[in-house]
Amino acid sequence: MLVLAAPLAVWILRFPILRAMGGVLVAEDALAPIDVIAVSHANVRASALEAAALYHEGIGRRFVVAEYKKEAFEEKLDELGVPYLTSHELVVAILERSGVPREAITILPGQVDGTNPEIAVYARFANREKPGSLLYVISRSHTARAARRLRREAPGTRILVHAPRWDDFHADTWWHRRGSTREVMTEYLRWFNSFVLGDWWRERPAAGGG
């Protein structure tokens, strides 16, 4: 009876369980006027468009974006003279075309290639310049992980986390879409990498390197 009851209970409770799995990944803050808006490379076009919208809504007037690492094929495109915007160049272009003054945008060096190194760049910025508050615009499925890491690594700054209004991830229906389902599974792996393995996926110096 117990063997039969356990799967039956899981089946009956599947929707609350699935909603809880999605809800754990989401932690968005109420918007308020902020000193600095940091734009993520995750869902970069939607994040940049959201940052521009927040500028026009009076939420923030200063923006930072981490420099994104160029891949080998991008350097080859440069050699060929083929127009191609790197991720941070795309953010700057979207902000500028949306009416944000270029002098309000700062590119932070760091050559990031993922959310964890990006958070490290923004944490260094916050610890160095000590803004009173920073709003991190990032994909909705990343918000809880990003908030936890950034608040831990930049304790002197009030951190808010916010997803783009065009983000199509919804915690209460994520299993209805193939892309969102992949995102949930991958995001749980990112949590394990970030908080259990200590960011095992980060780049390490080659053997014998400095």
Wavefront OBJ file of the C-alpha trace (Angstrom):
o trace
v 0.000 0.000 0.000
v 2.808 2.409 0.883
v 4.575 1.681 -2.398
v 1.402 2.578 -4.285
v 0.522 5.559 -2.096
v 3.804 7.444 -2.556
v 3.596 7.815 -6.375
v -0.106 8.623 -6.075
v 0.627 11.422 -3.583
v 3.316 12.851 -5.855
v 0.881 12.758 -8.800
v -1.858 14.521 -6.828
v 0.555 17.170 -5.529
v 2.501 17.581 -8.767
v 1.313 21.093 -9.551
v 2.126 22.592 -6.121
v 5.520 20.854 -6.300
v 6.230 22.202 -9.779
v 5.153 25.716 -8.779
v 7.400 25.529 -5.724
v 10.341 24.417 -7.882
v 9.909 27.484 -10.084
v 9.199 29.836 -7.190
v 12.470 29.013 -5.438
v 14.348 30.498 -8.405
v 12.528 33.848 -8.412
v 13.126 36.749 -6.010
v 12.183 40.135 -7.477
v 12.178 43.350 -5.448
v 9.716 46.230 -5.627
v 11.100 49.026 -7.782
v 12.288 52.268 -6.196
v 14.635 55.089 -7.253
v 18.151 53.679 -7.337
v 21.709 55.011 -7.617
v 23.010 52.554 -10.227
v 21.410 50.065 -12.608
v 23.557 47.051 -13.555
v 22.562 45.275 -16.757
v 23.050 41.526 -17.061
v 24.180 39.672 -20.163
v 21.566 37.018 -19.393
v 18.678 37.641 -21.806
v 20.727 40.644 -22.855
v 18.331 42.350 -25.265
v 15.381 42.206 -22.883
v 17.587 43.279 -19.956
v 18.939 46.283 -21.867
v 15.465 47.299 -23.038
v 14.218 47.039 -19.453
v 17.087 49.210 -18.199
v 16.213 51.834 -20.818
v 12.544 51.738 -19.766
v 13.559 52.203 -16.132
v 15.597 55.252 -17.139
v 12.536 56.875 -18.680
v 10.450 55.917 -15.641
v 12.882 57.767 -13.375
v 14.161 54.694 -11.530
v 17.841 55.274 -12.309
v 20.164 57.596 -14.177
v 23.481 55.733 -14.087
v 24.207 52.378 -15.728
v 27.018 49.847 -15.547
v 27.595 46.858 -17.795
v 30.371 44.309 -17.454
v 32.684 43.862 -20.425
v 31.880 40.572 -22.114
v 34.623 38.219 -23.211
v 35.059 37.907 -26.955
v 34.983 34.420 -28.383
v 37.424 33.260 -31.044
v 34.855 33.478 -33.846
v 34.109 37.107 -32.907
v 37.771 38.017 -33.268
v 37.732 36.323 -36.670
v 34.696 38.396 -37.680
v 36.625 41.515 -36.637
v 39.477 40.461 -38.918
v 37.020 40.033 -41.783
v 35.433 43.400 -41.130
v 32.019 41.821 -40.542
v 29.840 44.042 -38.315
v 29.164 42.278 -35.028
v 28.284 43.682 -31.619
v 29.605 41.967 -28.530
v 27.130 41.587 -25.688
v 28.231 44.739 -23.826
v 28.322 46.732 -27.068
v 24.747 45.610 -27.723
v 23.695 46.857 -24.278
v 25.292 50.245 -24.923
v 23.686 50.484 -28.382
v 20.203 49.657 -27.041
v 20.531 52.145 -24.181
v 21.814 54.925 -26.447
v 19.175 54.314 -29.140
v 16.586 54.412 -26.355
v 17.663 57.890 -25.287
v 20.126 57.164 -22.478
v 23.107 59.559 -22.649
v 26.403 57.792 -23.398
v 28.065 59.510 -20.436
v 25.563 57.770 -18.129
v 26.864 54.317 -19.165
v 30.058 52.775 -17.774
v 31.624 49.593 -19.142
v 33.360 47.743 -16.317
v 36.440 45.704 -17.299
v 36.384 42.040 -16.462
v 35.963 39.911 -19.609
v 33.000 38.016 -18.142
v 31.542 34.887 -19.724
v 28.645 34.055 -17.397
v 26.480 35.244 -14.533
v 28.853 34.340 -11.688
v 31.845 36.282 -13.066
v 29.450 39.098 -13.970
v 28.242 39.267 -10.367
v 31.866 39.358 -9.210
v 32.486 42.403 -11.434
v 29.439 44.226 -10.071
v 30.361 43.319 -6.494
v 33.860 44.757 -6.984
v 32.324 47.914 -8.420
v 29.940 48.273 -5.465
v 32.673 47.652 -2.907
v 34.979 50.138 -4.628
v 32.561 52.987 -5.374
v 30.078 52.264 -2.575
v 26.819 53.403 -4.194
v 23.952 53.513 -1.736
v 21.835 51.224 -3.912
v 22.191 49.077 -7.025
v 19.471 47.480 -9.143
v 20.523 44.347 -11.023
v 18.403 43.669 -14.126
v 18.647 39.962 -14.953
v 16.573 37.034 -16.241
v 13.712 36.130 -13.905
v 14.915 32.542 -13.400
v 18.294 33.914 -12.220
v 16.958 36.471 -9.733
v 17.087 34.465 -6.495
v 20.609 33.160 -7.112
v 21.850 36.567 -8.246
v 20.333 38.355 -5.252
v 21.879 35.917 -2.793
v 25.342 36.148 -4.304
v 25.412 39.891 -4.859
v 24.130 40.706 -1.364
v 26.721 38.386 0.124
v 29.591 39.834 -1.924
v 28.618 43.534 -1.735
v 27.185 43.900 1.802
v 27.673 47.676 1.952
v 25.217 48.411 -0.874
v 21.440 47.959 -0.880
v 20.827 45.425 -3.646
v 17.587 45.138 -5.620
v 17.005 42.503 -8.286
v 14.508 42.878 -11.123
v 13.616 40.926 -14.277
v 12.739 42.449 -17.663
v 9.036 42.889 -18.289
v 9.514 40.925 -21.523
v 10.937 37.896 -19.706
v 8.701 34.918 -20.538
v 9.647 32.729 -17.552
v 6.731 32.241 -15.134
v 7.231 30.264 -11.940
v 3.665 28.965 -11.807
v 3.499 27.600 -15.372
v 7.129 26.957 -16.384
v 6.550 23.257 -17.208
v 4.197 24.235 -20.055
v 7.098 25.502 -22.186
v 10.108 23.524 -23.380
v 12.473 26.476 -23.047
v 11.376 27.271 -19.502
v 11.666 23.613 -18.507
v 15.249 23.520 -19.754
v 15.904 26.758 -17.883
v 14.644 25.365 -14.557
v 16.796 22.241 -14.847
v 19.857 24.265 -15.826
v 19.308 26.862 -13.119
v 19.291 24.186 -10.421
v 22.657 23.030 -11.768
v 23.887 26.637 -11.568
v 22.784 26.810 -7.921
v 24.732 23.633 -7.193
v 27.771 25.021 -8.996
v 27.549 28.398 -7.230
v 26.836 27.386 -3.649
v 28.089 23.796 -3.354
v 31.008 23.556 -5.783
v 32.158 27.162 -5.266
v 31.751 28.069 -8.948
v 33.642 25.096 -10.325
v 32.800 26.243 -13.859
v 34.825 29.446 -13.614
v 37.927 29.709 -15.752
v 41.136 28.666 -14.038
v 44.738 29.430 -14.990
v 46.410 26.789 -17.076
v 48.834 24.493 -15.270
v 52.065 26.324 -14.627
v 50.363 29.685 -15.144
v 50.362 32.607 -12.752
l 1 2 3 4 5 6 7 8 9 10 11 12 13 14 15 16 17 18 19 20 21 22 23 24 25 26 27 28 29 30 31 32 33 34 35 36 37 38 39 40 41 42 43 44 45 46 47 48 49 50 51 52 53 54 55 56 57 58 59 60 61 62 63 64 65 66 67 68 69 70 71 72 73 74 75 76 77 78 79 80 81 82 83 84 85 86 87 88 89 90 91 92 93 94 95 96 97 98 99 100 101 102 103 104 105 106 107 108 109 110 111 112 113 114 115 116 117 118 119 120 121 122 123 124 125 126 127 128 129 130 131 132 133 134 135 136 137 138 139 140 141 142 143 144 145 146 147 148 149 150 151 152 153 154 155 156 157 158 159 160 161 162 163 164 165 166 167 168 169 170 171 172 173 174 175 176 177 178 179 180 181 182 183 184 185 186 187 188 189 190 191 192 193 194 195 196 197 198 199 200 201 202 203 204 205 206 207 208 209 210
